């Protein structure tokens, strides 16, 4: 089984910073991509940023403020969030495209973390 465990959410004032972490564990053969999504109340889940083979991709709304990085040795992805504003308030979900090995076969699927709340408010 594979698990994604997130940490680092919380309450922060406008203009502040937070760093989210997401560690993947379990019977992992390799990880193709890791990323962060978010869902605000009443809105659809949206991609924030992802990283694959060292290439990064960001939503326009977070470019220049958020930075995604990955530690392959630890199967961990990070999201450094700076200059936070109220529009960044949401539940942030970690996502990973993971390959597992079972019975001499490889399987690829998406995994999700449980979500971590980020609230930007004064």
N, C-alpha and C positions, 0 to 999 in steps of 0.2 A: 504494500500500500504506500501511496505517496501523500504527504501532507505539506501544505504551505502554511507557515505561521508568521503572522504579521505582528509588528510592534512599532511604537513610536507616535501614535496618534495622541490627540489631546486638544486642549483649549489654548489658543494663542491670540494675542492682540494683533490688530491690523498692522502690517509692516514687519511682523515677526517671522520667525523661521521654525521649521520642524524638519526632522529627518525620519522617514519611514524605513523600516527594514522588513524583509520577507525572506525567510529561510525555508528551502525545500529539503525534505528528508524522506527516507524510505528507499525502496528498491529502484534507484535511478540509474539508468544506463547512461543517458546524457540529456542535456537540456538544450533545445533549439533556441528558444527565446523566452525572455521574461519581461513582464511589464506591469504597469499600474493603470487601473481604471478607477473611476469615481462615479458615484450616483448621489445626486442631491435630491431632497424631497420633491416629489412631483415631476422629476425629470428622468430621462432614460440614462442608463449607464453609458459612460463615454470613455474613450481611451485618453489617458493623460500622457503616457510616455511608454515606449518599449525599447528593448535593446536586444539585438541578435548579431552574433559574430562581430561584436564591437561597433556595429552601426546603430545609431540612436534615432528615434523618431519622437517628435513632441506635438501635442495639440497646440494650435496657434495661441490659445489663451494662456499657455504657461511658458512659452518660449522666452528665454532670457531670465526666467525666474526659477524654474525647476531644473534639476540635473539628475538624470538617472545614471546609475553605475552598477557594476556587477562584479562580484568576487566568485569566479568560477570554482576555485578550490573549496569554497564554503557553500556553493549552490545558493548564494544569497544575492538579492537585488536590493538596491537602496534608492530612495527618492529624497533628494535634498530639496526642500521647498523654502524659498526665500521671498521676501516682499509679499507675504500672504495678504489676501483681502477677503472680504465677506463672501465673494462669489466662489471662493475655493472651499467653502464649507460643504462637506459631503462625507459619505462613507467611502473610504478608499480600499479597493480590492487589489490584491496581488494576483497575477495570472502567469502561468508558465506552460509552455508547450514541451512536454516531457516524454522521453522515450524510456520505456521499461522493458526488461527482458524476462520472458516467462517461457519455460519449456522450449528453449532454443528458438523462440520467435521474438520479434521486436514489435512493440505496440506504441503508438503515438496518440496522445490525447492531451486536451487542455485540462489544467487543474486550476482551482480557485482557492484563495484564502477565505477566511471567515469575515474579513472586513475590519477596518479600524476607523473610528470616527475622528474626523478633523473638524474642529469648530473654530472659526476666526471671528472674534467678537471683542469689543471693548467693555 
